[in-house]
Amino acid sequence: MMRINGQQQTALLPITFMERLRSKNLMRGQATIMAFATLLFLVLMTLATYNISQMTHGKMQTMNAADAGIFSPVSAPSF
């Protein structure tokens, strides 16, 4: 502690190598968590898009089969 103008002041110590290393490791961990969250989000959105496309494809096949059944000459009533 130092005395400046009659008041005690704590001296500013330089950051040691271990403190710098510790702060970089903490930031690296935060970046890893953020990268994992982003990757998880992208995977979930890709799976959701694939699921929606599969459901749409199934509905279109059903509609095409119904249309083919209605417009085919075999199903037309004969008089």
Backbone as CSV, one residue per row, in Angstrom:
resi,resn,N_x,N_y,N_z,CA_x,CA_y,CA_z,C_x,C_y,C_z
1,MET,0.833,-1.170,0.000,0.000,0.000,0.000,0.882,1.238,0.000
2,MET,0.387,2.242,-0.679,1.116,3.502,-0.768,0.271,4.612,-0.167
3,ARG,0.946,5.666,0.296,0.239,6.823,0.817,0.345,7.949,-0.207
4,ILE,-0.814,8.388,-0.672,-0.858,9.530,-1.573,-1.818,10.536,-0.962
5,ASN,-1.324,11.747,-0.722,-2.122,12.814,-0.106,-2.739,12.360,1.220
6,GLY,-2.002,11.592,1.970,-2.473,11.171,3.275,-3.459,10.019,3.253
7,GLN,-3.804,9.508,2.063,-4.742,8.384,1.972,-3.992,7.153,1.510
8,GLN,-4.447,6.038,1.977,-3.820,4.800,1.556,-4.384,4.385,0.205
9,GLN,-3.527,4.058,-0.702,-3.909,3.612,-2.033,-3.269,2.252,-2.272
10,THR,-3.988,1.388,-2.922,-3.403,0.097,-3.285,-2.638,0.279,-4.581
11,ALA,-1.487,-0.290,-4.622,-0.664,-0.187,-5.825,-1.235,-1.111,-6.892
12,LEU,-1.237,-0.651,-8.121,-1.697,-1.477,-9.223,-0.573,-2.417,-9.619
13,LEU,-0.823,-3.673,-9.430,0.187,-4.664,-9.778,0.011,-5.074,-11.225
14,PRO,1.085,-5.324,-11.930,0.935,-5.785,-13.310,0.292,-7.175,-13.336
15,ILE,-0.415,-7.432,-14.403,-1.067,-8.735,-14.548,0.012,-9.786,-14.761
16,THR,-0.075,-10.818,-13.975,0.929,-11.881,-14.106,0.590,-12.777,-15.283
17,PHE,1.554,-13.571,-15.660,1.381,-14.490,-16.784,0.246,-15.466,-16.520
18,MET,0.132,-15.964,-15.300,-0.915,-16.936,-14.978,-2.299,-16.292,-15.051
19,GLU,-2.429,-15.024,-14.649,-3.724,-14.347,-14.749,-4.126,-14.161,-16.204
20,ARG,-3.153,-13.816,-17.059,-3.448,-13.693,-18.482,-3.868,-15.034,-19.066
21,LEU,-3.155,-16.082,-18.702,-3.461,-17.421,-19.206,-4.850,-17.851,-18.754
22,ARG,-5.187,-17.563,-17.508,-6.487,-17.922,-16.982,-7.606,-17.187,-17.724
23,SER,-7.429,-15.918,-17.998,-8.469,-15.158,-18.692,-8.630,-15.639,-20.127
24,LYS,-7.553,-16.008,-20.796,-7.661,-16.528,-22.159,-8.372,-17.869,-22.166
25,ASN,-8.095,-18.704,-21.176,-8.771,-19.998,-21.112,-10.259,-19.822,-20.855
26,LEU,-10.639,-18.853,-20.045,-12.059,-18.605,-19.796,-12.743,-18.137,-21.068
27,MET,-12.082,-17.275,-21.821,-12.663,-16.810,-23.066,-12.753,-17.937,-24.085
28,ARG,-11.787,-18.803,-24.099,-11.833,-19.932,-25.014,-13.006,-20.836,-24.666
29,GLY,-13.282,-21.023,-23.404,-14.427,-21.826,-22.989,-15.742,-21.181,-23.395
30,GLN,-15.817,-19.862,-23.301,-17.036,-19.166,-23.711,-17.245,-19.290,-25.210
31,ALA,-16.173,-19.215,-25.970,-16.285,-19.355,-27.426,-16.715,-20.772,-27.794
32,THR,-16.239,-21.754,-27.059,-16.630,-23.137,-27.323,-18.118,-23.337,-27.066
33,ILE,-18.615,-22.772,-25.991,-20.039,-22.889,-25.673,-20.873,-22.199,-26.751
34,MET,-20.438,-21.031,-27.189,-21.170,-20.302,-28.227,-21.144,-21.065,-29.540
35,ALA,-20.001,-21.657,-29.883,-19.906,-22.442,-31.116,-20.814,-23.670,-31.034
36,PHE,-20.862,-24.316,-29.886,-21.713,-25.488,-29.709,-23.188,-25.107,-29.827
37,ALA,-23.571,-23.980,-29.224,-24.971,-23.529,-29.296,-25.355,-23.200,-30.740
38,THR,-24.449,-22.555,-31.471,-24.716,-22.225,-32.868,-24.850,-23.482,-33.709
39,LEU,-23.951,-24.441,-33.488,-24.010,-25.704,-34.229,-25.296,-26.460,-33.918
40,LEU,-25.698,-26.484,-32.665,-26.938,-27.148,-32.275,-28.141,-26.493,-32.947
41,PHE,-28.159,-25.165,-32.982,-29.237,-24.434,-33.638,-29.296,-24.781,-35.129
42,LEU,-28.149,-24.804,-35.786,-28.121,-25.111,-37.218,-28.587,-26.534,-37.502
43,VAL,-28.187,-27.484,-36.667,-28.615,-28.872,-36.852,-30.121,-28.994,-36.663
44,LEU,-30.664,-28.349,-35.639,-32.110,-28.408,-35.397,-32.896,-27.772,-36.536
45,MET,-32.415,-26.649,-37.063,-33.107,-26.008,-38.183,-33.028,-26.868,-39.447
46,THR,-31.905,-27.534,-39.662,-31.779,-28.422,-40.814,-32.738,-29.593,-40.699
47,LEU,-32.830,-30.191,-39.518,-33.749,-31.308,-39.311,-35.205,-30.856,-39.453
48,ALA,-35.528,-29.672,-38.958,-36.892,-29.162,-39.103,-37.237,-28.941,-40.570
49,THR,-36.299,-28.389,-41.332,-36.531,-28.170,-42.761,-36.730,-29.491,-43.486
50,TYR,-35.913,-30.482,-43.160,-36.044,-31.803,-43.790,-37.398,-32.429,-43.444
51,ASN,-37.803,-32.318,-42.181,-39.076,-32.890,-41.748,-40.245,-32.234,-42.477
52,ILE,-40.206,-30.918,-42.602,-41.283,-30.205,-43.302,-41.332,-30.620,-44.766
53,SER,-40.171,-30.770,-45.403,-40.159,-31.178,-46.814,-40.699,-32.593,-46.983
54,GLN,-40.424,-33.487,-46.045,-40.948,-34.853,-46.132,-42.468,-34.861,-45.975
55,MET,-42.990,-34.063,-45.056,-44.444,-33.993,-44.874,-45.113,-33.412,-46.122
56,THR,-44.527,-32.383,-46.701,-45.078,-31.782,-47.911,-45.069,-32.779,-49.062
57,HIS,-43.992,-33.531,-49.188,-43.886,-34.536,-50.257,-44.985,-35.594,-50.104
58,GLY,-45.216,-36.053,-48.879,-46.268,-37.042,-48.629,-47.655,-36.499,-48.965
59,LYS,-47.929,-35.252,-48.607,-49.229,-34.652,-48.912,-49.418,-34.488,-50.416
60,MET,-48.338,-34.119,-51.110,-48.443,-33.970,-52.565,-48.706,-35.312,-53.245
61,GLN,-48.079,-36.373,-52.749,-48.341,-37.703,-53.314,-49.793,-38.099,-53.098
62,THR,-50.321,-37.814,-51.916,-51.715,-38.135,-51.623,-52.656,-37.351,-52.535
63,MET,-52.377,-36.066,-52.735,-53.216,-35.255,-53.621,-53.128,-35.742,-55.066
64,ASN,-51.954,-36.114,-55.506,-51.798,-36.620,-56.872,-52.554,-37.924,-57.062
65,ALA,-52.518,-38.803,-56.052,-53.248,-40.070,-56.152,-54.760,-39.808,-56.190
66,ALA,-55.228,-38.859,-55.390,-56.659,-38.539,-55.393,-57.078,-37.935,-56.727
67,ASP,-56.253,-37.038,-57.259,-56.562,-36.449,-58.562,-56.553,-37.508,-59.662
68,ALA,-55.604,-38.405,-59.621,-55.534,-39.454,-60.631,-56.758,-40.363,-60.539
69,GLY,-57.230,-40.626,-59.338,-58.419,-41.455,-59.167,-59.670,-40.779,-59.693
70,ILE,-59.764,-39.476,-59.531,-60.945,-38.750,-59.989,-60.960,-38.620,-61.507
71,PHE,-59.811,-38.318,-62.085,-59.768,-38.026,-63.512,-59.479,-39.228,-64.399
72,SER,-59.282,-40.399,-63.819,-58.999,-41.570,-64.667,-60.289,-42.043,-65.332
73,PRO,-60.190,-42.527,-66.554,-61.415,-42.969,-67.256,-62.021,-44.241,-66.652
74,VAL,-61.233,-44.997,-65.915,-61.754,-46.252,-65.338,-62.781,-45.939,-64.256
75,SER,-62.589,-44.858,-63.531,-63.493,-44.551,-62.426,-64.727,-43.773,-62.892
76,ALA,-64.798,-43.410,-64.146,-65.955,-42.653,-64.641,-67.170,-43.588,-64.701
77,PRO,-68.315,-43.091,-64.276,-69.520,-43.946,-64.316,-69.953,-44.210,-65.762
78,SER,-70.337,-45.416,-66.027,-70.791,-45.754,-67.374,-72.309,-45.851,-67.368
79,PHE,-72.941,-45.300,-68.388,-74.408,-45.325,-68.479,-74.855,-46.276,-69.534
